[in-house]
Amino acid sequence: MENKENDPKKDGGLKNLLVPLLLFVGVSVAAFLITYFILNALK
């Protein structure tokens, strides 16, 4: 009993979750690079 009508909705849901996830990863990477740069500058 699978409803194929739910597939597009699931894909849209994944995209809606993927955008904030990418933003979170991008911010995390940026913060990591900034921290890494500051630590190297202190050396």
Contacts in CASP RR format, 6 or more apart in sequence:
PFRMAT RR
TARGET T0000
AUTHOR 0000-0000-0000
METHOD contacts of the structure
MODEL  1
MENKENDPKKDGGLKNLLVPLLLFVGVSVAAFLITYFILNALK
END
